[in-house]
């Protein structure tokens, strides 16, 4: 059950990293959510963790290598997305 729960939270992890990084630099909330959030670099970072093709590849690789925990993690990520 733990891999599914972690997988369901993992797609949002980049957004938490983004937010904490910006707040550590004392960036105001309005600037974070109205401007920086839409920066193409940050959007690309968020997209990697929300990519169904990449999640599917991870699931296939896990299946080939018999890594059940990764299969369940990828399943949790796919359900989140």
C-alpha positions as CSV (number, residue, x, y, z in Angstrom):
1,X,0.0,0.0,0.0
2,X,2.9,2.4,0.7
3,X,4.1,2.6,-2.9
4,X,0.6,3.5,-4.1
5,X,0.2,6.2,-1.5
6,X,3.7,7.6,-2.3
7,X,3.0,7.4,-6.0
8,X,-0.3,9.3,-5.6
9,X,1.6,12.1,-3.9
10,X,4.7,12.1,-6.0
11,X,3.3,14.1,-9.0
12,X,2.7,17.1,-6.7
13,X,6.2,16.9,-5.2
14,X,7.8,19.3,-7.8
15,X,5.2,21.9,-6.9
16,X,6.1,21.7,-3.2
17,X,9.8,22.0,-4.1
18,X,9.0,25.0,-6.3
19,X,7.0,26.7,-3.5
20,X,9.6,26.1,-0.8
21,X,12.4,27.3,-3.1
22,X,10.6,30.5,-3.9
23,X,9.6,31.2,-0.3
24,X,13.2,30.6,0.9
25,X,14.2,33.4,-1.5
26,X,11.5,35.6,0.1
27,X,9.4,35.9,-3.1
28,X,5.9,37.2,-2.4
29,X,3.0,34.8,-2.7
30,X,1.4,36.8,-5.6
31,X,4.6,36.7,-7.6
32,X,4.9,33.0,-7.0
33,X,1.4,32.1,-8.2
34,X,0.8,34.8,-10.8
35,X,4.1,34.9,-12.5
36,X,6.8,32.3,-11.6
37,X,4.4,29.3,-11.5
38,X,3.9,29.8,-15.3
39,X,7.6,30.0,-16.1
40,X,8.3,27.5,-18.9
41,X,11.2,26.0,-16.9
42,X,9.1,25.3,-13.9
43,X,6.2,24.0,-16.0
44,X,8.6,21.5,-17.7
45,X,9.7,20.4,-14.2
46,X,6.1,19.9,-13.1
47,X,5.2,18.1,-16.4
48,X,7.8,15.4,-16.0
49,X,6.1,14.1,-12.9
50,X,2.7,14.3,-14.5
51,X,3.6,12.6,-17.8
52,X,1.5,9.5,-18.4
53,X,3.9,8.3,-21.2
54,X,6.9,8.4,-18.7
55,X,4.8,6.8,-15.9
56,X,3.8,4.1,-18.4
57,X,7.5,3.5,-19.3
58,X,8.3,3.2,-15.6
59,X,5.5,0.7,-15.1
60,X,6.7,-1.4,-18.1
61,X,10.3,-1.4,-17.0
62,X,9.2,-2.4,-13.5
63,X,7.2,-5.2,-14.9
64,X,10.1,-6.4,-17.0
65,X,12.5,-6.4,-14.1
66,X,9.9,-7.7,-11.6
67,X,10.0,-4.6,-9.4
68,X,6.5,-4.9,-7.9
69,X,7.0,-1.8,-5.6
70,X,7.8,0.3,-8.7
71,X,4.8,-1.1,-10.5
72,X,2.5,0.0,-7.6
73,X,4.3,3.4,-7.4
74,X,3.7,4.0,-11.1
75,X,0.1,2.9,-10.7
76,X,-0.4,5.4,-7.9
77,X,1.1,8.1,-10.0
78,X,-1.1,7.2,-13.0
79,X,-4.2,7.3,-10.8
80,X,-3.2,10.8,-9.5
81,X,-2.7,12.1,-13.0
